[in-house]
Amino acid sequence: MSGSGTTADDDPPLQTAVWRLRSRACWTDAAALLEHHAATDAAAALQRTSLLTEQCLYTSKGWTEAEDALRTAEALAHDDTERGAAACERGYLAYASTLLGVRDRADEASVALSRAAALLAPGAAGRPLLDFRRGLIAQNISDAPQSARAAYRRAHAGATAQGDELLLSFTWRHLASLALREGELAEARHGFAESLRIREELGYLVGTAPALLSLADAETEPEAGRLRAEAGRLFRLLGGVPTWLAPRLEPPAPETVEAN
């Protein structure tokens, strides 16, 4: 899921409600709003799957519910575009499981995203998101930064053409992470700042703490400390989500402080 369900003035009320819940880490509640439509409508089923998959990635919980929603989306898909989008979601769910160490599904992720690439036309609306997710596989599973950069750049160009601001916040951040890895601090700082700006403008609260931390990694003190403190505040506000930020943001145990 990328930019669907924002709070633009012309968005349907249902999509506005889904976006507000999603952006505040209330994925189960957002998915519940779509449940009735998702039983028969392929687009709603796919959106519901995206919400529950994002919940898995941010909390490492809800895998069974996401798999069930995905199977429904796959069953309702009736053309290549819908089948390709469902395959893209399967690849992303398998990627999340692999990345978080729940179960190694790297092969499944690669096969599913390859199938999505075969089904989605070059100009399809879902192509930029697919390119981005193929970049994630290359960067975080295959450790192939050059392939990842090429995929992210395709995704970035596609998101720009489609006006998908939320996806742009992801492509900016991941391109910046590759720049930081190569010591290109100015480029990394610019990309991370753009990602943070977009997320703050969209009100994507659950994605703001990761963006703050990423920018902090490219900044010097005292700005880096300020950014980390703000990330910690948002992390605690959302009840410790995303969970994978915990090692960097949770305060140390009292006994650890005493020992140091």
Legacy VTK file of the C-alpha trace (Angstrom):
# vtk DataFile Version 3.0
C-alpha trace
ASCII
DATASET POLYDATA
POINTS 260 float
0.000 0.000 0.000
1.383 3.361 -0.883
-0.555 6.585 -1.143
-4.148 5.335 -1.192
-6.475 6.665 1.441
-5.005 10.096 2.119
-7.004 13.011 3.461
-7.378 15.078 0.297
-10.571 17.125 0.084
-12.020 14.931 -2.666
-11.349 11.588 -0.932
-14.430 9.497 -0.093
-15.234 9.491 3.653
-14.400 5.790 3.945
-10.918 6.293 2.522
-10.336 9.293 4.776
-11.290 7.212 7.815
-9.071 4.328 6.706
-6.120 6.655 6.190
-6.480 8.319 9.592
-6.591 4.978 11.370
-3.716 3.564 9.341
-1.498 6.576 9.918
-1.983 6.195 13.685
-1.053 2.490 13.709
-4.692 1.314 14.020
-4.460 -1.176 11.167
-6.979 -3.666 12.568
-9.613 -0.948 12.909
-8.867 0.353 9.419
-9.128 -3.158 7.965
-12.445 -3.662 9.763
-13.914 -0.685 7.890
-13.155 -2.465 4.621
-14.227 -5.963 5.661
-17.733 -5.853 4.184
-16.557 -4.538 0.796
-13.514 -6.829 0.782
-15.702 -9.924 0.722
-16.746 -9.230 -2.866
-14.664 -6.343 -4.246
-11.130 -7.051 -5.474
-9.827 -3.513 -4.856
-11.145 -3.432 -1.289
-9.751 -6.912 -0.623
-6.341 -5.807 -1.875
-6.390 -2.650 0.233
-7.373 -4.637 3.317
-4.489 -7.033 2.657
-2.090 -4.098 2.380
-3.205 -2.737 5.731
-2.780 -6.055 7.508
0.583 -6.677 5.849
1.827 -3.283 6.996
0.689 -4.193 10.497
2.843 -7.347 10.306
5.859 -5.322 9.205
5.472 -2.701 11.931
4.445 -4.991 14.816
5.496 -8.547 13.791
1.957 -9.645 14.678
-1.171 -10.577 12.748
0.402 -12.914 10.196
-2.576 -15.309 10.039
-5.029 -12.478 9.444
-2.848 -11.037 6.697
-2.529 -14.428 4.987
-6.291 -14.938 5.110
-6.916 -11.490 3.638
-4.347 -12.156 0.918
-6.002 -15.411 -0.108
-9.317 -13.562 -0.425
-7.691 -10.896 -2.608
-6.109 -13.567 -4.807
-9.438 -15.371 -5.186
-11.255 -12.157 -6.200
-8.656 -11.032 -8.754
-10.117 -11.467 -12.242
-7.635 -9.796 -14.609
-3.867 -9.480 -14.966
-3.719 -6.121 -13.201
-5.529 -7.425 -10.135
-3.610 -10.702 -10.154
-0.348 -8.781 -10.462
-1.257 -6.523 -7.560
-2.147 -9.536 -5.409
1.166 -11.187 -6.317
2.940 -7.989 -5.302
1.242 -8.172 -1.888
2.211 -11.838 -1.507
5.805 -10.940 -2.224
5.732 -8.127 0.313
4.220 -10.293 3.043
6.860 -12.967 2.412
9.548 -10.268 2.469
8.298 -8.954 5.826
8.343 -12.451 7.310
11.921 -12.965 6.113
13.167 -9.531 7.189
11.785 -9.854 10.724
13.047 -13.409 11.149
9.590 -14.914 11.555
10.109 -17.443 8.758
12.499 -17.480 5.815
10.297 -16.887 2.776
12.872 -15.131 0.590
12.345 -17.488 -2.346
8.580 -17.022 -2.171
9.015 -13.247 -2.079
11.230 -13.211 -5.172
8.965 -15.557 -7.126
5.841 -13.584 -6.247
7.361 -10.234 -7.219
8.647 -11.730 -10.472
5.123 -12.968 -11.213
3.775 -9.504 -10.468
6.297 -8.020 -12.900
5.119 -10.405 -15.607
1.463 -9.513 -15.028
1.640 -5.735 -14.552
2.067 -3.657 -17.681
4.978 -1.154 -17.674
2.570 1.756 -17.251
0.281 0.091 -14.696
-0.586 2.055 -11.579
0.961 -0.623 -9.367
4.297 -0.724 -11.155
6.144 1.895 -9.040
5.181 0.078 -5.840
6.382 -3.202 -7.354
9.698 -1.607 -8.339
10.123 -0.288 -4.812
9.492 -3.688 -3.265
11.940 -5.337 -5.650
14.433 -2.787 -4.421
13.773 -3.839 -0.842
14.518 -7.460 -1.734
17.740 -6.424 -3.456
18.893 -4.217 -0.580
17.843 -6.145 2.492
17.712 -9.785 1.394
20.125 -10.123 -1.530
22.574 -7.404 -0.408
22.754 -6.015 -3.947
22.838 -2.220 -3.471
23.307 -1.387 -7.161
20.232 -3.383 -8.153
18.352 -1.821 -5.251
19.286 1.693 -6.354
18.119 1.051 -9.919
14.791 -0.320 -8.659
14.299 2.586 -6.241
15.000 5.097 -8.996
12.398 3.471 -11.252
9.938 3.523 -8.367
10.780 7.154 -7.603
10.200 8.223 -11.211
6.928 6.307 -11.349
5.701 7.700 -8.038
6.540 11.215 -9.203
4.609 10.703 -12.450
1.605 9.317 -10.558
1.709 11.893 -7.758
2.056 9.167 -5.119
3.508 11.260 -2.303
3.603 8.507 0.292
5.538 6.167 -1.967
7.917 9.054 -2.685
8.584 9.319 1.036
9.739 5.694 0.941
11.850 6.012 -2.198
13.541 9.167 -0.893
14.365 7.398 2.367
15.765 4.247 0.818
17.793 6.042 -1.828
19.190 8.154 0.999
20.072 5.048 3.000
22.169 3.796 0.085
23.849 7.205 -0.191
24.646 7.150 3.533
26.111 3.677 3.182
28.494 5.074 0.558
29.437 8.100 2.649
27.483 10.630 0.562
26.272 12.650 3.551
24.815 15.636 1.706
22.788 13.417 -0.615
21.650 11.256 2.286
20.651 14.261 4.387
18.606 15.698 1.512
16.773 12.421 0.849
15.998 11.792 4.504
14.777 15.374 4.939
12.457 15.033 1.944
11.058 11.771 3.303
10.388 13.355 6.691
8.811 16.445 5.133
6.361 14.392 3.072
5.365 12.184 5.996
4.753 15.171 8.233
2.694 16.897 5.532
0.602 13.762 4.935
0.148 13.112 8.641
1.693 9.641 8.333
2.428 9.512 12.043
3.444 5.858 12.232
6.148 6.437 9.636
7.506 9.650 11.133
9.707 8.171 13.875
11.681 6.021 11.380
12.123 9.082 9.162
13.362 11.155 12.110
15.884 8.495 13.093
17.137 8.140 9.540
17.741 11.877 9.281
19.473 11.832 12.669
21.963 9.298 11.301
23.033 11.836 8.668
23.125 14.852 10.998
25.622 16.070 13.592
24.966 16.988 17.210
23.020 18.686 18.658
20.504 18.333 15.784
20.887 14.551 15.708
20.016 14.345 19.399
16.950 16.525 18.938
15.705 14.322 16.098
16.248 11.147 18.132
14.392 12.627 21.101
11.411 13.505 18.890
11.465 10.014 17.375
11.395 8.532 20.870
8.424 10.685 21.817
6.415 9.524 18.799
7.468 5.910 19.339
6.119 5.972 22.903
2.988 7.867 21.815
2.134 5.013 19.439
2.730 2.345 22.055
6.124 1.161 20.819
5.462 0.998 17.078
7.313 0.243 14.846
8.635 -2.479 17.122
11.964 -2.715 15.278
12.879 0.767 16.516
12.812 -0.405 20.129
16.550 -1.201 20.435
17.354 2.394 19.465
14.590 4.230 21.301
13.605 2.393 24.476
15.429 3.636 27.587
17.883 1.143 29.097
16.839 -0.917 32.103
17.747 0.593 35.521
20.325 -2.115 36.207
22.031 -1.303 32.901
22.199 2.388 33.782
23.687 1.545 37.180
26.264 -0.753 35.606
27.404 2.013 33.298
LINES 1 261
260 0 1 2 3 4 5 6 7 8 9 10 11 12 13 14 15 16 17 18 19 20 21 22 23 24 25 26 27 28 29 30 31 32 33 34 35 36 37 38 39 40 41 42 43 44 45 46 47 48 49 50 51 52 53 54 55 56 57 58 59 60 61 62 63 64 65 66 67 68 69 70 71 72 73 74 75 76 77 78 79 80 81 82 83 84 85 86 87 88 89 90 91 92 93 94 95 96 97 98 99 100 101 102 103 104 105 106 107 108 109 110 111 112 113 114 115 116 117 118 119 120 121 122 123 124 125 126 127 128 129 130 131 132 133 134 135 136 137 138 139 140 141 142 143 144 145 146 147 148 149 150 151 152 153 154 155 156 157 158 159 160 161 162 163 164 165 166 167 168 169 170 171 172 173 174 175 176 177 178 179 180 181 182 183 184 185 186 187 188 189 190 191 192 193 194 195 196 197 198 199 200 201 202 203 204 205 206 207 208 209 210 211 212 213 214 215 216 217 218 219 220 221 222 223 224 225 226 227 228 229 230 231 232 233 234 235 236 237 238 239 240 241 242 243 244 245 246 247 248 249 250 251 252 253 254 255 256 257 258 259
